[in-house]
Amino acid sequence: MKRVYQPRPSGLLPQRPARKTRLFRRRPRNLYRRAGADRGSWRRRAFLILGLAGAASLSLGLVLLYHLLLTSPYFCIKDIKNIDIQGLHRLTPEFVLEQAHLGPETSLLAVRPGQVERALLAHPMIARAEVTRKWPNRLRLVLQEREPVALVQMGELYYVDRQGYLFKPLSPGDPLNFPVLTGLKTEHFRQGEGPLPEVLAQTFNLLELLKSTAPPLNLENVSEVHVDLERGFTLYANGLGAALDLGFSEPQEKLQKFHQVWPVLSQSGYLAKTGRINLDHPQRVLLSLKGQEEKK
């Protein structure tokens, strides 16, 4: 007979399948806590709204107060005499006030000194400007005008000031009582904060000497100063038909030499025939007479 296999009973207890657990378990609701949180949130919102309303009211009040101060006659410049302008030589007070956008009924509270200074410095004739408010309704302007010493021929005529800057082209109505410098280029003038070029310093020294020189070589009569980097200075003067060569060295001694021979040239009749007078010689004065040279 075949033997029937019967499984033996197991000693292990049957287990139920494990439940899936959530990563974040939902907390039970706390109805009392929720109600308290809602009340706190409404309070914060109410305080925020009140704070914003208070800030808006304060800002509006400050704006209205500033407007009242701007329109107050206590801070307004009542007359042009209340604007003290110092340092004027060629410019007029009316022109300066127009350039600075200032005048009567201007509130001192509305004046920004830095803005007024920039407006004044935008004009080429003004080198420096300082604006000071004098409370409650006075203003002081301290200006430094550029001092032109000559006109420079560079395609068109430009003014050059004593510091060596080309600052303004000649315009209709501008003064013309300055000698004209020719033969110079842009690099011969001062650039930025750099030093004064040597050739320009020598030119300014010659112009200073001509201020104290007797006619016909005084500064008022000299119409042109030509600068040649190799030959030096050549002067052209009204009332003197000849060009006057000075060179670069010892200009004062050469001007004195000219005034010594000037009476002889005038009396002898040579001056009317002379085209060029060369003083750049240690011992003699050289004359160029219509294609020939004579020594004197």
Secondary structure, 3 states (H helix, E strand, C coil): CCCCCCCCCCCCCCCCCCCCCCCCCCCCCCHHHHHHHHHHHHHHHHHHHHHHHHHHHHHHHHHHHHHHHHCCHHHECCCHHHEEEECCCCCCHHHHHHHHCCCCCCEHHHCCHHHHHHHHHCCCCEEEEEEEEECCCEEEEEEEECCEEEEEECCCEEEEECCCCEEEECCCCCCCCCCEEECCCHHHCCCCCCCCCHHHHHHHHHHHHHHCCCCCCCCCCEEEEEEECCCEEEEEECCCCCEEEEECCCHHHHHHHHHHHHHHHHHHCHHHHCCEEECCCCCCCEEEECCEEEEC
